[in-house]
Amino acid sequence: MPTTIVTATENLNRLAAFRQAAYAALGQARDALFELGDAVLLTLQANSFAEFSLSPAFRRQWPSVYEALQDGRPDRSALLRLYLNQMAWVERPILVGDHTAWSRLEAYTLRDRTIEHQPTPVPGAKPITVGQGYSTLAWVPESRGSWALPLLHERIASTSSPIQMMVAQLRQVCTRLDSRSLALLDAEYGCAPFVKASAEIPCDKLMRLRSNLCLRTAPPPYPGWGRPAKHGRKFKFRDARTWGTPIDTLELDDSDLGHVVVRVWVNLHFQKAPDQPLWVIRIERPQSRGTRRDPRGLWLAWCGEPLPVRDGWCLYFRRPAVDHWYRFAKQSLFWLLPRFKTPEQAERWSDLMPLLTWELWLARPVVSDKPLPWQKPQPILTPGRVRQSLGALFAQIGTPAHAPKPRGKSVGWPTGRPRAKATRYAIVKKRPKRR
């Protein structure tokens, strides 16, 4: 945050202005959509989607919660501009990207269902589910903590892939930022197709690499005859004999990780992306147990401007903030609670998740901690703690939504008109492109 002192009144006005601008960006059915978002923030427990209509913040009847997502048209570009305006003071934004699945196993009438990755606690079971995938690009405002503020949270269609969606989201966000950003990505994006597709995006990328990869070094000098070589010798992660001598080695004691050894190599590349050089980082923790939850070694790849080794090796550990947001959206914002019939309704409902998170972030300097009897006080408020204290704040600043107007009773289904069964759709299976 800037070093200037911001008063509570200024923070309150900033939140009220943000809510007013967000209300204008929701487009058609903005009154019901905005009140639906307030009802989600003020409802601590809900068993069905219609229960949000019982909240004091939702002044309409219960069918309006469904009608809002049927008729609503949120302006995603306007919402993105609103989020980026809140980041105008950031010198180097830290962005994190990932994707998750919305499981809809028995939604036979839902169009465009695909097979998505989802971890399972059952040993030996395939980590997959049937539903729809969502790709998220978020800004991490703090070096420590569980705050991740989504900028884009969009559905991955059956004609696209997580890599293609993340490239499009990075391009959409980074071209609108005034400063060069850094994107932190998981191992699924540490591959040649992503590196090639995102080469022209003005941002640096720090990606985790799988431990079974084999990279290539820079090609040797041209001998003067034959075709110039594109690759050098192999760099196998599982064979230390192929690593060679690193250009830099650090040994330090971290307060969280313990004793850490960091080694860096340069001018490596994927075999299918020889024109994209990488800085490869090996982070070793000799005192760890070497398990999956507590790995002894971690491989990272830096792509972009020269890597600041002394300060840049630990930046990747800010990436799990997006995992905290996924858990918060699913458990506290009830993102997976509804069972919509069309993917468009699910997309409009998902557009509210980043908006609600940004409201919580802007309300954090204004509210005070109000723990439940079994909770301990927290000096630094998490998204869940801010959400528990919003009731009095919303009553103070009010809502930009207009009061509902009486419209009478609906005419209902016409007499004699036949009812047709809903169309059933098959599961769309994504197959890799064959030569």
N, C-alpha and C positions, 0 to 999 in steps of 0.2 A: 504494500500500500504506500501512497505518497507520504512524505514526512510531515505534511501540513496537518494540523489538528482539525478534525471534523467533529462538529458538535452533534448532539443527539437530534436536534431539530433539522439539521441538514440531512442526516441519514434518513429521518422520517420523510422529509420532502422528496428525497431521492427514491425511496420505495414507492411513495404515492405517484410520482411521475412515471416510474417504471410500470406500475399497474395501469395507469391511464393509457400509456403507449401500447402496452400489450393488449388491452381491451380493444383499441382501434385496429390492431393487426389481426384480430380473430375473424374479421369479415362477417359473413352471413351467420345469423344465429349467435352473435357475439354475447348477448346477454345471458342466454342459457349456458353457453360454453364457459364464460367467466365465472358464473355462480357455481357451475359444476366443479371447476378447479378449486374454488374456495371451500366447497363442501368436502372435497377430498382431503384438503389440508386440515380441516377441523374435525374430521371423523377419525377416531382412533381405532375402531373396530367395525368391520363390515363383512357380512356373509353373502351379500348379493349386490349387484350393480344398482338396483333400484333403491337400496337403502340410502344412497347419497341424497335422494330427494327429501329425506326426513331431516336433513341438517337445517338449522336456522339460517344458514347462509344461502340455501336454495329456496327461493320464494315461489317456485312454480310447482306444478303438479308432477307426479312421478313419471308420466309418459314423456315429459320434456327432456329427461336425461338421455333417452334414446333418440328423440327427435333432434336434439342438438347435434349429435354425432351423425345423424342421417342428413341433415340440411346444412351443417356447418362447413365452411370453407376457410380454414386458417391460412393466412398468407405466410408461408414458410420463409420467403425471402425477407419480408419485413421483420419477422421474429428473429432471424439471424442477424440482421442489421442492428436490432435492439440489443442483442446479446453482445455483439462486437463493440458497441458504443460503451458498454460497461468496462471494456478492456482497453480503453484508449490510453491509459496511463502505463500499461505494461510494456517494459522495454524488450523482453524476450519471452513470449508466451510459451508455456510448456503444454503441449497437446498430447492427449492419449487416445488411442483408438482400439476398438475391439468390437466383437459382435456376439450376440446371444440369441437364444431360441425362445419363441413363444409356443409352447407345446399345445397342439390341438389334435389329440389322437383320434377322437371320435367325431370330429367336425366334418362329416362326409359331404355336407352341402357348402363348405367353405372353399372358395375358388383359390387356386394357386398355392396349394399346400406342397411342401417339399420335405425332403429328409434332411434334418439338421443335426449338427453335433450337439450333444448334451452329455456331460459327465454322469455316470451312474455309480451308485455305491455297491452294486451287485458285482462280486468278482467274476470275471469271465464274460460278462454281458457286453454287447456292443454299445459304445457310448453315442447312441443316436436316438432321435425322436422324430415324430411327424408333426409338422406345424409350419411356422413361418419364422424366418430369421430377421434380426434387426441389427443394423450397423450403427455404431455410436462414435462420435468424435467429440471429446470433452476437453475443457481447459482445467488444469490443476492449479489453483491459485496459491497454494501453500506448499512448503517443502515437507511438512509433516501434517498428518491428519487424514480424515476420511472425506474431505470435500473434493468433489469433481463436478464441474458445471458443464452440462452437455450443451454443445452448440448445434449439433445435428443428431437426430435420432430417427432413422428412416428404415423402412422395410426393404429387405433384399428380395427382389422379385425372382421368379424362377428363371428368367432370362439373364440374370446377372449372377455375380459371385461376391463373396466377402472382399476379395482383393479389388475387384473392379469398383465396388461401392466405396471402399476406403480411399482409393485413388481419386474418385470423383469428389468425395467430401473434403479431402485435403486440398484439392485444387480450388474448390469453392470457397474455403475458409482462408487459405494462405494468400490467395490473390487479393483479398480484401484487407489484409493486415498491413499496417505501415512498417512493421519491423519483421525481421526474419525469425521464424518460430522453430521449435524443436518438437518433433513428433516421436513419441515413445510407443513402440508396437511390440506385440507378442510374437512367438515363433512362427505362427501361421503366415505372417507377413515377411518373415525373413527368408525370402526366396527370390530367384531371378525374375519371375514375371512381375512381382511388385516393384522391384528395384528399377526395372526397365520402364514400367508404365509411369512411375512417379519421378523420373529423372528430371523433368523440366519444371517441377513444382518448386517454388522458392522457399524451401524449408530444409532443415537438417533432419535426418532420421536416425534414431537409435533403436535397433531391432535385436531381439533375442534370437539366437540361432540354435537349431537342434544339435544335439551332441554327436550325431552320426553323419554330419555333412562332410563333404570333401570339396574344398575350394582350390583355386589355382593361383599361383604367384604370377608376377608380371613376366611377359615373354622375354627371352634372351635377345641380345642385339642382333640385328639382321646380318647374316653372314655374307650377303652379297649375291646369293643365287637361290632359286626356288621361291616358293610362296612364303611370305613372312609369317612367323608363328604368332598365334593369338594367345596361347597359354604357356605358362612356365611349368615348373614341377608341381606335383600334388601336395596339398596341405590337408592332411587327414586329421580330424579332431580326435579320433581314437588312437592315433599313432603319434606319440610324442617325438619320434625320430624324424618326422617330416616337418616339424614346426620351424626349425632353424633358430636363429638368434633374434629375439625381439629387439625393437628399436628403443624400448623404454621398459623399465621394471620398477614397480613401487612396492614397498613393504610398509604397512602401517597398522595401527591398532584403532579400529572403529568402535564407537560406543555401543552400536547395535550388532554389528557383525563379528566383532572380535578381531583376531589377527587376520589380515587380508593381504594377499599377494596379487598384484595387478601387473599383467604383461600385455604389451601392445605390439602388433605387427601392422605393416602398411602394404599398400599396393597388392592386395588380394582381390579376387573377384570370383563370381559364380561362372561356371563354364558356359552357361547360356546367356550371360551378360558380361562379356569381356570388356566392354567400354565403360563400365561403372566400377571404379576402384573403391575398395572398402578398407576401413580401419577395423581390424579385428582385435577384440579385447577379451582376455581370459582372466576372470576373477576367481581366485581360489581361496577357500577357507579351510585351512588344514585342520582346524579344531572341530569342524562339523562332523556329523555322523555319516554323511554320504548317502542319505536316503532321498526319496522323491520329494518329501516335504522339506527336507533340510539338505539341499545339494551341496556337495563339496566344491564343485566347479561350475561356472556359468560362462557361456560364450555369448558375446555381444558383437554387433556390427554397426559401425558408424559410417553414414553415407552423407556427404555434403562438404562443408567447409572444414578446414583442419580441426582435429579434435583437441580440445583443451584437456590433456590427460590428467593433470593434477586435480581438476575440479569436475571433470565430465564423467569419470568412471562410475560415480554413484548416482547419476541422474536417473538411471533406469528404475531405481527402486521407488520412484514416484508413480510408476505405471499402475500398481494395484489399486490406486484410488478409483479407477473406473469400475473395478470389481465391487468395491464398496457401494458405488452408486447403483449398480445393477441389483445388488441385494436390497438396498433401500427402496428402489422403485418397485420391486416385486413384493416386498413385505409390508412397507409402510405407505407407499403411494398407490397400492392395489392395482399395479399395471396389468397383471395377468388375471385379475378377478373377472372381468366381463367375458362373455362368450358371444362375440359379434358374428353376424351372418356374412358380412362382406369384408374384404381386406381394406376397403376404403374407410369404413367405420373404425377399424383398428388403427389405421394410420392417423386419423384425426384425434383419436383418444391418445395415441402415443405422442402427438405433438404437444399435448399438455404437460407431459412429464418434464421436459427441460424447463418449461415456463414455471412450473411449481418449484423446481429446484432453485432457480434463480431468485424467486421471491423469498425463499428461505435464506439464501445467502445474503440478500440485501436487508433482511430483517434481523440478522444475527447481531449487528451492533446496537440494535434498538431494544430487543427483548432481554429479559433476565431469566436465569435458570429457574425452572419450577419443577424439580424432580418429584416423582411419585414417592409414596412412603417407603418403598423398598429400593429406591435408587439413591446413589451417592451424588452429592453435588459435583458439578464439573466446571472448572474455571474456563475452559475453552469449549464452547458449545458445538455439538455435532448436529447434523441435519435433523435427527430425531428429537433432540432436546429443543431446538428452535421450534419445531412443529408443535410441541406440547405447550408452547407459550404464545401462540398466535391469536387465541380467542379475544383477549382484551385489546391487542394491537389492531385487529381488523375492525373491531367496534369503534376504535378511536379514529382511524383514517377513512373508514367507510368503503364503499364500493362504487366504481364508475358505472356498473350495470343499472339499467332502468328497471323500474318495478313492472311486474307482468300486467298485461291488459286482459280483461275478460273477453273471451271469444265465443262463449256458449258451448253447446254440446256438438260433438262430431256426428255427422250423418251416418257413420258406420258403413258396413259392407252392404253394397246394393243387393236388394232382394232378387233372387234368381240367378245371380252371377256365380258361375261355378268356381270352385277353388281347385287350383292345380298344386300338385306336390312340388316341393322345392327340387331344383336340379342338383344331382349328385355329380361330384367332380372326382376324377382319379388323381392319385398322388403323382406329382411331377418329379421325375427322377433326373437329376442333373448328371450328365455323362461327360467325361473329358473329350475334348476334340481329338479326333483321330486324323492321322496323316492320310 
